[in-house]
Amino acid sequence: MRMENNKEINKLQKNLSLRLLISIILTIMFPLGIAMTIVGATRKEEGGALFTAIMAIGIVFVVLGFYGAPMSWVSYAPKKKYARVIDAIKREGFRDATEIANHLSMQPNEVIDAVRVCIDKQYLTNYTIEENKIIPLNNRPDDLGLYTVQCPYCGGITQTSNNLQVKCEYCGRMIDVEKK
């Protein structure tokens, strides 16, 4: 199970990293293209073909940066949202869309839509969604080690490897991990 979850996270992370890299490159191309176009146009008589080529490449960079950068950033943002939702489910143990929405400053319907997309694209496997609840297919939280749970009574944060219940380190009350 651990290897499968790592593959899911790696698949999304690779996609996210690639989109970020492309977005940054396209963003840099715009001002670089402007500078290249100016240098190429003003020094055209001095260097001939070299500065004409610099000007042409600069124009291409300006066009790619001007049109490509916004489109690239717009395609990056949803992937980042998916990564945040998956992190809330897998690492922080949230199972309720309303709680995830409050935690991530989103609307509950946005969280539900994001979870459905993540399940469809196999970024999030072994989970299903019913109404507002994200349910592991094995009916309990992942057996992946450490869970971070916030106590509903005192607000304290407790970490545990137990996937059913944990005693709050601050107030001593028992917390159901599954209900987190």
PyMOL commands that set and color helices and strands:
alter all, ss='L'
color gray80, all
select helices_A, chain A and resi 2-42+44-47+49-90+97-104+108-120
alter helices_A, ss='H'
color red, helices_A
select strands_A, chain A and resi 127-130+133-136+147-150+157-160+165-167+174-176
alter strands_A, ss='S'
color yellow, strands_A
deselect
rebuild
show_as cartoon
